[in-house]
């Protein structure tokens, strides 16, 4: 192997896609230099950089977590994990729960869609706060449409977040540590609505599909969730917000075989076709580096 690698050679060496490596190079997150419009990578420095990813703060070695993908529920992610055979186990419990599992070393990665109300940034502020000083990376999985999930034909004429306070309206909500609940609280607050003004069902839904199921079965008149679940059940959907859904992990675990296997699978045309059939997804940026800490 030569002492200086091209983008293609370095990507093969690191088992990354050329697009992912290009994103890291542009962000100056690994040893590289741009000469004559081409990215070049000194192999020796690249090897040192790769070894350094296995160390935590102040050189502290952290044991490898189990191959678990914790955090938010997403139907496209569920399908891709199963179809790819990547070996990751899913542990859905909400974005905040996934972040806690990541911090405790109980998961290799966390699926998250947490928007910071002060900056509007997705996921990075929460990771900085809960995992200070750790080398972390956020990889874009998809952009998703969040909004009102409603019975076919939208019989009660709901079109805005403010409509959720209609008298007698039964609303399917999520558990407090779910990213969808955090977003809903934010949108309600922006509209001057208190959470207790909404007639939520007594038991919160623990996953996106449970919200849609409650509406489909007539247990709820409305729910707040993603468009893909409404489409899957033939329900009406009113989009209200576009959010970024990331996979967050320690930088060294980005190179772990289960994660690389999953991200390679997501580059196949079959993945984009599935996202199109589900609806409510934009996956053009899938695999791109959203942030690196």
C-alpha positions in Angstrom: 0.0 0.0 0.0 1.4 3.4 -0.9 2.5 6.0 1.7 0.0 8.5 0.4 -3.6 7.3 -0.4 -6.1 8.8 -2.8 -9.7 9.3 -1.7 -10.7 6.0 -3.2 -7.8 4.1 -1.6 -8.3 5.7 1.8 -12.1 5.0 1.7 -11.3 1.3 0.9 -8.7 1.2 3.7 -11.2 2.7 6.3 -14.2 0.7 4.9 -16.1 3.9 4.3 -18.0 5.2 1.3 -16.1 7.8 -0.7 -18.9 10.3 0.1 -18.6 9.7 3.9 -14.8 10.1 3.7 -15.1 13.2 1.6 -17.4 14.7 4.3 -14.9 13.9 7.0 -12.1 15.4 4.9 -13.9 18.6 4.2 -14.6 19.0 7.9 -10.9 18.4 8.6 -11.8 15.6 11.0 -8.9 13.3 9.9 -5.4 13.7 8.5 -5.6 14.9 4.9 -4.5 17.5 2.4 -6.0 18.9 -0.8 -3.6 19.4 -3.6 -4.6 20.3 -7.2 -8.2 19.7 -6.4 -7.6 16.2 -5.1 -7.8 14.9 -1.5 -4.7 13.0 -0.4 -4.2 11.0 2.9 -0.8 10.2 4.5 -1.2 6.5 5.4 0.9 6.6 8.5 -1.0 9.5 10.0 -4.3 7.9 9.0 -3.3 4.8 10.9 -2.5 6.8 14.0 -5.8 8.7 13.7 -7.7 5.5 13.4 -6.0 4.0 16.5 -6.8 7.2 18.4 -10.5 6.7 17.9 -10.3 3.7 20.2 -9.4 5.9 23.1 -11.7 8.0 25.2 -10.9 11.3 27.0 -7.4 11.5 28.3 -6.5 8.2 26.8 -9.0 6.3 28.8 -10.0 3.1 27.0 -13.7 2.3 27.0 -14.9 -1.3 26.6 -16.9 -2.0 23.5 -20.7 -1.8 24.1 -23.1 -4.5 22.9 -24.2 -4.3 19.2 -27.4 -2.5 20.1 -29.1 0.4 18.3 -31.1 2.2 21.0 -33.3 5.3 20.9 -36.1 6.4 18.6 -38.4 4.2 16.7 -38.4 4.6 12.9 -40.0 2.2 10.4 -37.4 2.7 7.7 -34.6 2.0 10.2 -36.4 -1.1 11.5 -36.7 -2.4 8.0 -33.1 -1.7 7.0 -31.7 -3.4 10.2 -33.7 -6.5 9.4 -33.1 -6.6 5.7 -29.4 -5.8 5.9 -28.5 -8.6 8.4 -26.1 -6.1 10.0 -26.3 -7.9 13.4 -27.6 -4.9 15.4 -30.4 -5.4 17.9 -33.0 -2.7 18.2 -33.9 -1.2 21.5 -36.5 1.5 20.9 -37.4 3.7 23.9 -37.2 7.2 22.6 -34.4 9.6 21.7 -33.5 10.6 25.3 -33.6 6.9 26.4 -31.2 6.1 23.5 -28.8 8.9 24.5 -28.8 7.6 28.1 -28.0 4.1 26.9 -25.2 5.5 24.7 -23.7 7.4 27.7 -23.9 4.3 29.9 -22.2 2.1 27.4 -25.3 0.0 26.9 -25.6 0.6 23.2 -23.3 1.0 20.2 -25.4 3.8 18.7 -28.5 5.9 19.3 -31.2 6.9 16.9 -32.2 10.5 17.7 -34.3 13.4 16.4 -33.9 16.0 19.2 -34.2 19.7 18.1 -32.5 22.3 20.3 -35.1 25.0 20.9 -32.5 27.7 21.3 -30.4 27.1 18.2 -32.6 24.9 16.0 -29.8 22.4 15.6 -30.6 18.7 15.7 -29.1 16.2 18.1 -25.6 17.8 18.5 -26.5 20.1 21.4 -28.0 17.2 23.3 -24.9 15.0 22.7 -22.6 17.8 23.8 -24.5 18.2 27.0 -24.9 14.5 27.9 -21.5 13.2 26.6 -19.1 16.0 27.2 -15.6 15.5 25.9 -16.2 12.2 24.2 -15.3 11.8 20.5 -18.8 11.3 18.9 -20.2 11.5 15.4 -23.7 12.0 14.1 -24.6 10.3 10.8 -27.7 11.5 8.9 -30.2 8.7 8.4 -33.1 10.7 6.9 -35.2 13.8 7.0 -38.7 13.0 8.1 -42.1 14.8 8.1 -43.8 15.1 11.5 -47.4 16.2 11.8 -50.9 15.2 12.6 -52.0 11.6 12.0 -55.8 11.6 11.4 -58.6 9.3 10.3 -59.2 9.1 6.5 -60.7 12.3 5.1 -59.8 14.3 8.2 -63.4 14.4 9.5 -62.8 16.9 12.2 -60.9 19.3 9.9 -57.6 19.5 11.9 -54.9 21.5 10.1 -52.8 23.2 12.8 -51.2 22.3 16.1 -53.7 24.6 17.8 -56.5 22.3 16.6 -55.4 19.7 19.1 -57.2 21.6 21.9 -60.6 21.1 20.3 -63.2 20.1 23.0 -63.5 16.3 23.4 -60.6 15.5 21.0 -58.8 12.3 21.9 -55.1 12.6 21.1 -52.5 9.7 21.0 -49.3 11.0 22.6 -45.8 9.6 23.1 -43.8 8.9 26.3 -41.9 11.8 27.8 -38.5 10.7 26.6 -39.5 10.3 23.0 -38.2 12.9 20.5 -41.7 13.3 19.1 -43.0 14.2 22.5 -40.2 16.8 23.0 -41.0 18.3 19.6 -44.8 18.4 20.3 -44.2 20.2 23.6 -42.0 22.7 21.7 -44.6 23.3 19.0 -47.4 23.6 21.5 -45.4 26.1 23.6 -44.7 28.2 20.5 -48.5 28.4 20.0 -49.1 29.4 23.6 -50.7 26.0 24.5 -50.0 24.2 27.7 -49.6 20.4 27.6 -52.5 19.8 29.9 -54.9 21.6 27.5 -54.6 18.6 25.1 -56.8 15.6 25.7 -54.2 12.9 25.5 -55.1 9.2 25.9 -54.2 8.0 29.4 -51.5 5.6 28.2 -48.8 7.1 25.9 -47.7 5.2 22.8 -44.2 3.8 23.0 -43.5 3.8 19.3 -44.5 5.6 16.1 -46.6 2.8 14.8 -48.7 2.7 18.1 -49.8 6.3 17.5 -51.1 5.4 14.0 -52.7 2.3 15.3 -54.6 4.2 17.9 -56.1 6.5 15.2 -56.8 3.6 12.8 -58.6 1.6 15.5 -60.7 4.6 16.6 -59.2 4.9 20.0 -57.9 8.4 19.2 -59.1 11.2 16.9 -55.6 12.4 16.2 -52.0 11.7 16.9 -48.7 13.4 16.4 -46.1 11.4 14.5 -44.4 10.7 11.2 -46.0 10.6 7.8 -44.7 7.1 7.0 -46.9 5.6 9.7 -50.0 7.4 8.4 -49.3 6.2 4.8 -48.8 2.6 5.9 -52.3 2.5 7.5 -54.2 4.6 4.8 -54.7 7.5 7.3 -54.7 11.2 6.6 -51.6 13.2 7.4 -51.0 17.0 7.9 -47.3 17.8 7.8 -46.2 20.4 10.3 -42.5 20.0 10.7 -39.4 18.7 8.9 -36.8 17.0 11.2 -33.4 15.3 10.8 -33.1 11.8 12.1 -29.5 10.8 13.0 -27.6 7.8 14.1 -25.2 8.9 16.9 -22.2 6.9 18.1 -18.6 7.1 19.3 -16.4 7.8 16.4 -14.6 4.5 16.7 -17.9 2.6 16.5 -18.6 4.3 13.2 -16.0 1.9 11.8 -17.5 -1.2 13.5 -18.7 -3.9 11.1 -22.4 -3.7 12.1 -22.6 0.0 11.5 -20.7 -0.2 8.2 -22.8 -3.0 7.0 -26.0 -1.1 7.8 -24.8 2.1 6.1 -23.6 0.2 3.0 -27.0 -1.4 2.7 -28.6 2.1 2.8 -26.7 3.0 -0.3 -28.5 0.4 -2.4 -31.4 1.5 -4.7 -33.6 -0.8 -2.7 -33.3 1.4 0.3 -34.3 4.6 -1.6 -37.2 2.7 -3.2 -38.5 1.6 0.2 -38.3 5.1 1.6 -40.3 6.4 -1.3 -43.0 3.8 -0.8 -43.2 4.6 2.9 -43.6 8.3 2.2 -42.5 11.3 4.3 -38.8 10.6 4.0 -36.0 12.4 2.2 -32.9 10.2 2.1 -30.5 12.0 -0.3 -28.2 12.8 2.6 -28.2 9.3 4.1 -24.7 8.4 5.4 -23.4 12.0 5.5 -21.7 13.3 8.6 -24.0 15.6 10.4 -21.5 16.5 13.2 -18.3 15.2 14.7 -17.2 16.1 18.2 
